[in-house]
Amino acid sequence: MTLLDDLSGFEFEDAVASLFRAHGYEDVQTAVRIADEGRDVTMRDGETAVVVECKHTDTVSRPVVQKLHSAVATYEYDGPKRGMVVTSGRFTTPAEEYAERLRRNDDPYPIDLIDGTDLRELGEAVGMDLYNGRIEIVCEETLPVGDPERVLVDAVEDVENAPSRGDLPDPDVDVHYKPIVDVQAFTRSTFETSVGVIHRIDRRDHVVIEADRSGPRLAPGGLVDLVGVEPISLIEAQATFGGGAERFGQSESAYREWAKTALCDRLATTVSYTGDNNVDYTQECRPSPGDVDLRSVEPLYVPRIEAEVELGEYTHGYEYDAAGNRHVVRDDGIRRCVHCETAGADAATYTYCENCGAISCETHTKTERLTGEPVCTGCAVTEDFLLATKHFFDEENAATFREEYEAMPPHQKAMENPYLTAGAAAVLLVVLFVAAAALI
């Protein structure tokens, strides 16, 4: 079985080194790219030194295993040593028999054999896809999760009439770790015509690529600010908050190529200029991938937080990308009217309805006539008094106010519809004025 067939020998060694780092081996080092004396990768497994020979070939024969055995014996290390041959293909029967004989004879320098099938299984165990030349990124760091409960509570406190911090029920919080690639690049390009230089690019760009299986795409601008926060261990974050980490959708080399193309597209512009013949021209000035120098390409995970709090009859959610005390909102279900599409800055204020748990915009928030507290149009009981609609928490409050209304003197009843009263008064004044004029 042949795996990783599109890689060069050196790239295969790098892939093997990354694989064993992901499996927890320490001090994993690749050899200098010259005569390596049969040692492509060296590493430590606890107190034991491991010398690795990498063979990116269809088959590995017995002489390769014998050579590595000698290399392990001469490797300078004060402690136990063993060897390992890793291939993307398979081992011949004599090679396997030689390694088995070393183990059977309790040789001080045993040799482990890892073939293409073993290699793929090791990769899958740590999220590396080692198949058909495709190496997935293995990342061990994430931006810090921060305090999801505090972030949700802060969002709720922006809502008028919201429950106090101590009265909020515990939210449900799910954490997922989304793969991103942090890219910093310099682009230098000059565009000339017969009249000279018409456009020049000399700039630095910092972009973040969302790198999940949906395909690479530029992340929202706010993520660039998040990646400045010091990352932490992914394993530690998962131990505290749980959550799974999505696998990177492509290899690092694929993201490098995509980033260059994306930056070229972003920096493309159309320039107008006047030629030697005094005729106006336009030319598209788009840098080429060769003009883009990628100074830094760093894979990283960003915590995607989905927090929900149940208030009355409604569940309000808040989804964001986190980096410690910073975050970028993905979906704000707190500052959103449950009765319409109004959300975010589209409304000056949002108000919590204690009667049903809704959060509503100004259009769908009314004042409860009996108590003077906010009530949303979704749960309110309504009744007209002097042609003015009044809103109540329930039928009981409506009945109570109805009794109060019946006992009111006429002038107080009139104030239940001040617009109608003012209009009637205006009409009366006009009538009196006309009548007085007729008497003159």
Protein Blocks (a to p, Z undefined) as FASTA:
>chain_A
ZZhklbcfklmmmmmmmmmmmnopahiacddfbdeehpabgcdehjaccdddddddfbdc
fklmmmmmmmmmmpccedddddddddfbbcdfklmmmmmmmmmnopabdcddddfklmmm
mmmmnopaceehiacdddfbdcdebjmklmmmmmmmmpghiacfklpccddddddddddd
ddddddddddddfkbcfbdcdddddddddfbfnopadddfklmmmmmpccddfklmmmmn
gpiddddfbdfklmmmmmmmmmmmmmgccdddddfkopacdddddddfklpccfbdcddd
dddddddddehjbccddddddehjaccdfbdcklccfkbmbehjlbfbdcddfknopacd
fklpccdfklopacdfklpccddeehiacddfblmlmmmmmmmmmmpcfklmmmmmmmlm
mmmmmmmmmmmmmmmmmmZZ
